[in-house]
Amino acid sequence: MPKLVHLTSMPKAEEAKRALAETANRLFREKGFENVGIREIVGELGLTTGSFYYHFKSKADILNYRAREKELWLSQEVPGMLAGLRPREKIIRLLGGYLCDAIEEDGWALSEDRMFAKNYKKRESDELMDLLCTFVEEAMAAARCKPERTAEELAKDLMLVTRGVEYDWCIHRASYDLHTKVAEMVSMVLTANGL
């Protein structure tokens, strides 16, 4: 995922919010989510705790903010990078490539913390699911046989498998290649459904 950039035309409030999110995310990766306090985050930027609470309700809210940025990147930028590929390859690259990049960027410890953080919005990204459903529909149209499941059901299964591998990767402290395992498991689901 591309690094966040500060644009001079960006309003000051949005610059401060992004700076808080970037600093917090870096500290979470370095020290662990539970070991970083709000005062430490704002202290690195020379801000007050009041400025933190102006932008975020909690540390978990920062995780939500960062997750939303990644969701938008996946749903808006990645489709253009996948243009021209076969539908099956789009699905594998989306989940086993770009989504894994977003997960690995945070590392196994922060990803694990994110999974269990209180007040973290655990709902699936509607945009990502819509994109995945579109790719599954394309794969179904290209297949000679029609799977017994709907595109939405298959997309949910693919996300379930991907989340399962992400969780396993975290509890095994990144002891294997996340991209390879997600691509392998996604391929198995696709093949089992005639795609």
ZATIZA-599399 format. One record per residue (C-alpha): residue number from 1; x, y, z. Coordinates in pm, 1 decimal. Last residue first. Example, Ala and Ser with C-alpha at 12.3 -4.5 7.8 and 13.67 -1.06 7.14 Angstrom:
<nodes>
2|1367.0|-106.0|714.0
1|1230.0|-450.0|780.0
</nodes>
This chain:
<nodes>
195|-1352.3|-2158.7|-1122.1
194|-1522.6|-2491.2|-1082.2
193|-1624.3|-2435.9|-720.4
192|-1352.2|-2657.1|-569.8
191|-1104.6|-2478.2|-797.8
190|-1201.6|-2137.7|-658.7
189|-1185.0|-2256.0|-298.6
188|-844.2|-2420.5|-356.9
187|-710.9|-2111.8|-535.2
186|-812.6|-1896.5|-236.9
185|-621.9|-2133.8|-6.0
184|-304.2|-2125.0|-216.4
183|-319.1|-1748.6|-272.2
182|-368.6|-1693.8|101.9
181|-75.8|-1926.1|183.9
180|162.9|-1769.8|-68.9
179|85.5|-1412.3|30.6
178|117.7|-1483.7|403.2
177|463.9|-1637.6|376.4
176|524.5|-1843.6|687.8
175|629.0|-1787.4|1050.1
174|443.0|-1455.3|1063.8
173|396.5|-1483.0|1439.1
172|212.5|-1817.2|1434.8
171|-87.1|-1649.2|1599.3
170|-73.8|-1374.9|1337.3
169|-43.0|-1605.6|1034.3
168|-334.5|-1812.5|1168.7
167|-552.5|-1499.5|1193.5
166|-459.4|-1386.2|842.4
165|-520.7|-1741.3|711.5
164|-866.0|-1743.1|866.3
163|-940.1|-1394.3|734.7
162|-853.9|-1510.8|382.0
161|-1064.7|-1826.8|412.6
160|-1362.7|-1625.8|537.2
159|-1308.4|-1366.5|264.1
158|-1316.7|-1639.1|-2.4
157|-1626.9|-1793.5|154.1
156|-1802.4|-1454.7|153.4
155|-1710.6|-1406.4|-214.4
154|-1843.7|-1753.8|-292.6
153|-2176.0|-1677.3|-124.1
152|-2201.4|-1343.2|-305.7
151|-2124.7|-1502.8|-642.4
150|-2400.3|-1755.3|-581.0
149|-2329.1|-2119.5|-504.6
148|-2393.9|-2424.5|-721.5
147|-2112.5|-2322.7|-954.1
146|-2197.2|-2285.3|-1326.0
145|-1975.0|-2476.1|-1563.3
144|-1783.7|-2338.9|-1861.2
143|-1625.6|-2067.7|-1648.0
142|-1586.8|-1714.6|-1790.5
141|-1923.1|-1597.7|-1652.5
140|-1838.4|-1745.3|-1311.4
139|-1500.0|-1572.7|-1311.0
138|-1662.0|-1238.6|-1396.6
137|-1918.8|-1290.0|-1119.9
136|-1633.6|-1370.9|-879.0
135|-1453.4|-1050.2|-981.3
134|-1769.6|-844.7|-925.5
133|-1830.1|-1016.8|-591.6
132|-1472.2|-928.9|-486.3
131|-1528.9|-564.5|-576.7
130|-1856.3|-553.2|-384.4
129|-1690.9|-724.5|-85.9
128|-1407.8|-469.1|-89.2
127|-1651.4|-178.2|-109.3
126|-1873.4|-314.5|167.2
125|-1572.6|-352.4|396.7
124|-1649.7|-633.3|636.1
123|-1765.3|-536.2|979.3
122|-1512.0|-568.1|1260.6
121|-1529.1|-209.9|1376.5
120|-1274.9|-192.7|1654.4
119|-1443.9|-89.1|1976.7
118|-1234.2|-332.5|2178.9
117|-922.8|-450.1|2000.4
116|-911.3|-825.2|1928.6
115|-843.1|-838.0|1555.7
114|-646.8|-511.9|1564.4
113|-409.8|-654.7|1824.6
112|-344.0|-951.7|1593.8
111|-275.2|-719.8|1301.4
110|-50.4|-512.4|1528.4
109|150.2|-822.7|1622.4
108|160.1|-975.5|1272.6
107|291.3|-671.4|1090.0
106|103.2|-352.2|998.7
105|232.9|-345.3|640.7
104|181.0|-720.6|632.3
103|-196.6|-674.6|640.0
102|-205.3|-416.4|359.6
101|32.8|-624.8|148.8
100|-184.8|-931.2|214.9
99|-484.2|-742.1|74.1
98|-276.7|-651.9|-233.4
97|-142.2|-995.8|-309.7
96|-329.7|-1304.5|-197.5
95|-670.4|-1134.1|-179.1
94|-663.0|-900.7|-480.0
93|-403.9|-1106.9|-668.0
92|-601.2|-1429.2|-630.5
91|-930.7|-1265.1|-725.2
90|-782.4|-1086.3|-1027.0
89|-614.1|-1412.3|-1137.0
88|-951.1|-1589.2|-1141.3
87|-1101.2|-1305.4|-1346.8
86|-824.5|-1310.5|-1611.3
85|-602.9|-1002.8|-1595.2
84|-647.6|-697.1|-1815.6
83|-715.9|-451.9|-1535.1
82|-570.7|-563.5|-1201.6
81|-384.5|-239.1|-1128.2
80|-699.2|-41.8|-1211.3
79|-895.1|-252.2|-963.5
78|-631.1|-177.6|-695.2
77|-690.6|196.6|-666.6
76|-1054.8|230.7|-561.7
75|-1148.9|-81.2|-364.2
74|-811.2|-165.4|-214.5
73|-714.0|197.7|-150.5
72|-1053.9|269.9|2.3
71|-1026.2|-33.3|227.8
70|-674.2|68.0|330.7
69|-790.8|416.2|430.1
68|-1084.1|263.5|618.9
67|-851.2|29.1|807.0
66|-633.7|325.9|907.2
65|-934.5|513.5|1044.6
64|-1066.5|205.4|1225.0
63|-725.7|141.5|1380.5
62|-718.1|505.5|1488.9
61|-1060.7|457.7|1648.0
60|-909.6|172.0|1847.8
59|-675.0|426.5|2008.7
58|-982.6|615.1|2124.1
57|-1238.9|878.9|2029.1
56|-1025.8|1025.5|1750.0
55|-988.0|1367.7|1584.6
54|-1073.7|1619.9|1858.9
53|-967.1|1359.6|2113.3
52|-609.5|1372.5|1984.7
51|-610.8|1752.8|1981.9
50|-723.1|1748.6|2343.8
49|-435.1|1516.9|2428.1
48|-207.5|1802.2|2326.0
47|29.4|1817.1|2031.7
46|408.9|1822.1|2008.2
45|403.9|1546.6|1747.6
44|584.8|1277.4|1944.6
43|402.0|1391.9|2257.2
42|65.7|1333.0|2087.0
41|136.5|961.8|2049.1
40|303.8|926.0|2389.9
39|15.2|1100.9|2560.5
38|-230.7|864.8|2388.5
37|-58.4|564.4|2535.3
36|131.5|287.2|2363.9
35|193.2|-47.7|2533.0
34|-147.6|-197.5|2452.1
33|-99.3|-155.7|2076.9
32|248.2|-303.7|2067.1
31|582.3|-125.4|2093.1
30|715.4|-82.5|1738.0
29|401.9|-160.3|1536.4
28|177.6|41.4|1772.2
27|431.1|326.7|1765.1
26|424.9|337.4|1385.0
25|43.9|320.9|1379.3
24|20.9|598.8|1637.1
23|254.6|823.9|1438.8
22|70.0|761.5|1111.6
21|-272.5|813.2|1270.5
20|-168.3|1131.7|1452.6
19|-6.4|1270.0|1137.1
18|-317.9|1185.3|938.8
17|-540.6|1366.2|1186.1
16|-307.1|1666.8|1200.5
15|-299.7|1695.3|820.4
14|-680.2|1662.5|811.0
13|-713.6|1950.4|1059.7
12|-462.6|2160.1|863.9
11|-662.2|2133.1|541.1
10|-479.5|1951.8|260.1
9|-341.7|2186.7|-5.7
8|12.5|2121.0|119.2
7|-35.5|1751.7|63.4
6|107.8|1515.1|322.0
5|164.6|1172.0|182.3
4|41.8|837.8|310.2
3|258.8|548.3|207.8
2|141.1|340.1|-83.6
1|0.0|0.0|0.0
</nodes>
